[in-house]
Amino acid sequence: MNKLKSSLKIRIILLIGVVIIALMLVISSVLLIKWRDIIIHKESENAISITKTFAVTVIDALIFEESGTLQKENILETYVDNFINRLGNVNYVLIYDRDGRLILYRFFSQGIINSSANIGPYFPAPKYEEIKIFEDATFGWIIEANELFMLSGKKWGSAKIGFNAEPILEEISSTFFMLLGATIFLTSIVLLILFLSIKRMTSSLELLVHEIDKIDFVSDFKISLPEKNDEIGFLYNHFALLKNRLDISRNELEKAQKQINQAEKLASIGRLASGVAHQVNNPLNGIKSCLYAIKKEPDNINQWLEYIDLINEGIDNIETVVKKLLGFARQQSTSEGVIDINDSIVKVVNLFDFRLKEKNIDIKLKLGEDLGRVKIDNHLFQEVVMNLLLNSYDAIIANGEILITTGNFSELFVFMEIKDNGAGISSENLKKIFEPFYTTKEIGTGTGLGLSVCLGIIESHGGKIDVHSVENIETFFRITLPVEKNDETVDY
């Protein structure tokens, strides 16, 4: 039950939890991408605005230089240095003339404005205005703005300005970790709420499973389920109805099984009738002869006494036969006890002995000693032995042999084997012999229920039946039953 409960909870939580986590990750990823795009777009717009503002100043300086009003180098250097110092996030500035020649460059590294020679091939003059973001080996992440200096349709030059993009990366990283933390926190809260909700919803099902576990279909243990007006209550109600139906079906099945067992038992008695008649008729004929002799010589006291003893002996024989038959034929209530199967076998063989003599069948007993005791109803086990003996009897034409062997199969099981040298069973029929109403005997000599009843009795007590047969050579049935450990009470 615990596995079922845990499995139900875990499967629901995993299913919904995975969906929630996936949705949270998708939402967080979309938010992160959108946020990143907004940050990059914002910084790119700022870079473009700063670059265009700077371009106005540079164009003024270039115009002054062309008109000869000021020295180009001094004014450009001043403009560029002031530009870099004022903004504080510019990594480099490169100025090109209208022919694409580099005329001024500044690099800002570790708080100092530096210049470097022979950098032209590495920083070609821009051909059009653009803004791009990339990772540089020296400066790290850069937002580079390319600007063309145009005034009144005339090109005065161009510029490359590299802005430090590391703060943008840090902001995106902090945003990522913030969203990750928020996702984990919200997901944990949702899963906790989900767990508590599912636990509350499944508690009713756990109660139902607990009550189901109490049902063993042997005892009449009553279940108690609360009344609910929801779907779970509907399930409770229908489960109670189902249990009632199962109880009714079980009782009817037990009654039918008892009736089948009794019918098969009576059929077996019917097949013993001729032998019983013989066993009863012989003493009756003897009694009649004694009575005739007494009537003929009523004054012979010594003869009276002798014949009365013979009459008593005959009556005792008849009484013994009748008691055996009644004991076997009477329908007994099922009352399992711990029995010694050897005793039950001997009783059945004694009852069946007179029938075996009709065919000159020799029956041998090879009963093991110190046999483990078995928990089974004594009358049911005797019925199994009787059915197997009848099958062996029918399989033997005359002058055959039946061998009954018992022993300890192991510390946990005992066995009984009934072996005969009769006609045997074909391999085709061997697969069907335990089916109800299947029989190869002539009509009126068998019901087809004997082996089916035997199988039901043995399997219901935790045992099994094995059969092996070779046509016209031998057939043996082996019954294996578990040993009862607590055998203080023995039913003989």
JOPE-V657379 format. One record per residue. PHI is phi in degrees with one decimal (* if undefined). D_FIRST is the distance of its C-alpha to the first C-alpha in Angstrom with 2 decimals. Layout:
PHI|D_FIRST + PHI|D_FIRST
//
This chain:
*|0.00 + -61.0|3.81 + -63.6|5.39 + -64.8|5.06 + -64.1|6.18 + -62.7|8.57 + -62.9|9.72 + -63.4|10.65 + -62.1|12.45 + -62.1|14.08 + -65.2|15.26 + -67.2|16.79 + -64.4|18.34 + -63.4|19.64 + -62.8|21.09 + -70.3|22.80 + -61.8|23.58 + -63.4|25.33 + -62.7|27.28 + -64.4|28.34 + -61.7|29.35 + -62.1|31.26 + -63.7|33.01 + -63.3|33.91 + -66.5|35.28 + -64.2|37.29 + -62.2|38.65 + -63.8|39.50 + -64.6|41.17 + -63.2|43.20 + -62.3|44.23 + -64.1|45.21 + -64.3|47.26 + -63.2|48.95 + -63.2|49.65 + -61.5|51.03 + -62.0|53.23 + -65.2|54.49 + -63.8|55.35 + -64.7|57.08 + -62.9|58.90 + -63.3|60.05 + -66.9|61.34 + -63.1|62.96 + -62.7|64.75 + -62.4|65.92 + -62.8|67.18 + -64.2|69.07 + -63.1|70.61 + -63.7|71.72 + -63.8|73.09 + -65.8|75.12 + -64.2|76.49 + -64.4|77.44 + -62.1|79.03 + -61.8|81.47 + -64.5|82.72 + -66.4|83.11 + -60.8|85.02 + -60.7|87.37 + -65.8|87.98 + -66.1|88.65 + -66.0|91.06 + -61.6|92.87 + -66.9|93.11 + -68.1|94.54 + -80.4|97.06 + 81.7|98.05 + -72.5|97.36 + -132.1|94.92 + -77.5|93.90 + -61.2|90.71 + -63.7|89.26 + -65.3|89.61 + -70.7|88.27 + -66.7|85.32 + -60.6|84.36 + -63.5|84.60 + -59.6|82.48 + -66.0|79.81 + -63.0|79.69 + -63.7|79.46 + -61.8|76.76 + -65.9|74.61 + -66.8|75.16 + -71.5|74.51 + -78.9|71.18 + 80.8|69.72 + -123.7|67.14 + -99.5|69.55 + -90.6|69.32 + -158.8|72.34 + -138.7|75.09 + -127.1|77.28 + -114.7|80.33 + -119.3|82.04 + -83.5|85.40 + -66.7|86.05 + -92.8|86.55 + 86.1|83.15 + -86.4|84.55 + -75.1|82.63 + -111.7|84.90 + -160.9|82.67 + -147.9|79.27 + -140.5|77.42 + -121.3|74.23 + -108.5|72.43 + -140.0|70.55 + 55.3|69.59 + 78.5|71.61 + -126.9|74.80 + -87.0|76.53 + -121.6|77.50 + -128.8|79.18 + -139.1|79.01 + -94.2|81.45 + 56.2|81.07 + -106.7|77.90 + -56.4|79.24 + -63.0|77.61 + -85.6|74.22 + -128.7|74.57 + -67.0|76.43 + -65.8|77.84 + -68.7|75.57 + -99.9|76.70 + -154.5|74.76 + -78.4|72.83 + -160.2|69.11 + -135.0|66.32 + -145.5|63.69 + -121.1|61.07 + -155.6|60.70 + -103.0|60.10 + -101.9|63.30 + -65.1|63.57 + -93.7|65.82 + -100.7|64.71 + 83.3|61.07 + -76.4|59.95 + -129.7|62.96 + -103.9|63.72 + -103.2|67.00 + -111.9|69.31 + -102.1|72.22 + -130.5|75.02 + -99.3|78.33 + -87.5|81.31 + -120.2|82.87 + -148.8|85.62 + 57.2|87.69 + 77.8|86.48 + -111.2|87.60 + -87.9|85.34 + -105.7|86.07 + 150.3|83.39 + -155.2|79.65 + -148.8|77.15 + -118.3|73.77 + -124.9|71.84 + -104.2|68.69 + -96.6|66.48 + -70.2|63.86 + -104.4|60.38 + -60.9|58.42 + -58.8|57.78 + -64.6|56.28 + -61.7|53.91 + -64.5|52.96 + -66.3|52.38 + -64.7|50.18 + -63.1|48.22 + -64.0|47.80 + -63.8|46.73 + -61.0|44.14 + -66.8|42.64 + -65.7|42.82 + -66.5|40.94 + -62.2|38.40 + -62.8|37.82 + -63.9|37.65 + -64.5|35.17 + -62.8|32.88 + -63.9|33.22 + -64.8|32.65 + -64.3|29.72 + -62.4|28.07 + -62.3|28.75 + -64.7|27.42 + -66.3|24.18 + -63.9|23.74 + -61.6|24.44 + -62.7|22.12 + -61.7|19.20 + -64.2|19.97 + -66.4|20.41 + -66.4|17.19 + -60.0|15.30 + -67.9|17.28 + -70.9|16.78 + -87.2|13.00 + -61.3|12.70 + -66.3|13.55 + -67.0|10.90 + -62.6|8.25 + -63.1|10.28 + -62.9|10.35 + -63.0|6.69 + -61.2|7.03 + -69.8|10.22 + -64.1|9.30 + -63.0|7.37 + -74.4|10.78 + -86.3|12.70 + -115.0|14.03 + 57.7|17.14 + -117.0|19.32 + -84.3|19.49 + -102.5|20.44 + -64.8|17.89 + -87.2|18.46 + -99.9|16.02 + -132.5|17.30 + -122.4|16.78 + -69.2|19.24 + -87.8|21.94 + -133.2|22.16 + -104.3|24.92 + -108.1|23.18 + -62.5|21.19 + -64.1|17.92 + -61.8|20.01 + -59.9|21.24 + -65.5|17.78 + -55.2|17.13 + -62.0|20.49 + -72.4|20.14 + -67.4|16.83 + -62.2|18.75 + -63.4|21.61 + -63.6|19.60 + -62.9|18.33 + -62.5|21.98 + -64.2|23.18 + -64.7|20.86 + -62.1|22.12 + -64.2|25.64 + -63.8|25.25 + -63.8|23.85 + -62.7|26.81 + -66.3|29.24 + -66.4|27.96 + -63.8|28.36 + -63.5|31.84 + -64.2|32.76 + -63.9|31.64 + -63.4|33.77 + -66.3|36.64 + -65.2|36.44 + -59.1|36.41 + -66.3|39.33 + -63.5|41.21 + -67.0|40.94 + -65.2|42.00 + -65.9|45.00 + -64.3|45.86 + -64.2|45.98 + -62.4|48.24 + -61.6|50.44 + -72.2|50.90 + -89.3|51.96 + -59.4|54.47 + -64.4|57.49 + -64.9|56.91 + -63.5|56.32 + -59.7|59.56 + -64.5|61.37 + -66.4|60.00 + -85.8|61.06 + -64.6|64.36 + -59.3|65.81 + -62.4|65.66 + -63.6|66.87 + -63.4|69.90 + -64.0|70.62 + -63.6|70.44 + -62.4|72.80 + -63.9|75.24 + -63.4|75.25 + -62.7|75.88 + -63.0|78.68 + -65.9|80.36 + -64.4|80.12 + -66.0|81.58 + -72.7|84.39 + -126.1|85.39 + -68.2|84.38 + -92.5|86.68 + -83.7|85.24 + -66.0|83.10 + -62.2|82.10 + -66.4|80.91 + -55.0|78.97 + -61.3|77.09 + -65.3|76.28 + -72.1|75.05 + -63.9|72.97 + -62.7|71.06 + -65.7|70.52 + -62.5|69.38 + -59.6|66.83 + -62.9|65.54 + -63.8|65.17 + -63.3|63.37 + -61.3|60.97 + -63.5|60.23 + -63.3|59.57 + -61.9|57.35 + -62.1|55.31 + -61.8|54.76 + -64.1|53.83 + -62.9|51.36 + -60.7|49.61 + -66.2|49.37 + -64.1|48.18 + -62.9|45.56 + -81.7|44.21 + -82.9|44.63 + -65.0|43.32 + -75.7|39.89 + -101.0|37.74 + -72.2|34.60 + -66.1|31.68 + -143.1|31.56 + -68.0|30.00 + -133.1|31.90 + -94.6|32.36 + -117.8|35.41 + -98.8|37.85 + -65.8|38.06 + -61.3|41.69 + -62.6|42.80 + -64.8|41.27 + -64.2|42.91 + -61.5|46.29 + -62.9|46.20 + -68.0|45.54 + -62.1|48.22 + -62.0|50.71 + -66.6|50.09 + -92.7|50.48 + -60.2|53.38 + -65.0|56.19 + -73.0|54.82 + -66.0|54.75 + -66.3|58.41 + -62.1|59.43 + -102.7|58.71 + 55.2|59.70 + -89.4|56.18 + -93.4|55.71 + -107.4|52.28 + -119.9|51.40 + -112.9|48.66 + -126.3|47.41 + -93.5|44.84 + -70.8|43.21 + -96.8|43.53 + 51.4|40.91 + -73.4|38.26 + -65.6|34.69 + -87.8|33.75 + -119.4|31.31 + -89.9|29.15 + -160.3|30.35 + -67.4|32.54 + -60.7|36.11 + -68.1|37.52 + -65.5|34.90 + -65.9|35.68 + -62.0|39.38 + -64.0|38.94 + -61.9|37.47 + -61.2|40.45 + -62.3|42.90 + -63.2|41.70 + -68.1|41.96 + -65.1|45.38 + -62.9|46.59 + -63.7|45.64 + -63.9|47.58 + -59.1|50.47 + -68.4|50.67 + -76.9|50.56 + -96.8|53.54 + -77.1|56.99 + -170.1|58.92 + 54.5|59.46 + -99.9|55.95 + -143.0|53.62 + -123.1|50.08 + -119.7|48.35 + -111.0|45.27 + -124.3|43.65 + -130.4|40.81 + -179.5|39.44 + -89.9|36.61 + -69.8|34.85 + -164.5|33.24 + -69.5|31.96 + -106.7|28.86 + -138.3|30.54 + -118.0|33.78 + -136.0|35.62 + -134.6|38.33 + -118.4|40.65 + -119.2|43.17 + -121.3|45.80 + -135.2|48.86 + -109.9|51.74 + -85.5|51.83 + -69.1|51.92 + 80.1|48.49 + -127.6|46.10 + -69.1|46.59 + -63.3|44.01 + -67.9|43.61 + -73.5|42.98 + -60.7|40.74 + -76.5|37.95 + -113.4|38.27 + -65.2|38.90 + -92.2|35.39 + -75.6|35.48 + -60.0|36.16 + 68.7|39.88 + -88.6|40.96 + -151.7|44.05 + -103.6|47.16 + -82.6|49.14 + -69.1|51.91 + -60.5|51.32 + 97.2|51.30 + -104.1|50.36 + -164.7|46.59 + -95.9|43.74 + 80.1|41.54 + -107.6|38.60 + -56.6|39.17 + -70.2|37.18 + -63.3|34.42 + -64.1|34.07 + -59.2|34.21 + -61.8|31.45 + -62.4|29.17 + -65.2|29.99 + -66.8|29.51 + -67.4|26.24 + -67.3|24.72 + -107.5|25.53 + 79.7|23.97 + -108.2|27.34 + -149.9|29.17 + -121.6|32.71 + -114.3|34.87 + -135.8|38.27 + -140.0|41.28 + -149.5|44.60 + -124.3|47.97 + -57.5|50.32 + 64.8|53.29 + -123.8|52.25 + -162.1|49.09 + -145.4|45.63 + -140.1|43.00 + -110.0|39.57 + -116.5|37.22 + -106.9|34.46 + -117.6|31.89 + -131.5|29.81 + -73.0|27.57 + -82.0|29.24 + -86.5|28.08 + -71.6|28.17 + -90.2|28.64 + -118.7|31.69 + -64.0|33.67 + -99.4|34.31 + -113.6|36.16 + -102.9|37.05 + -100.1|40.33
//
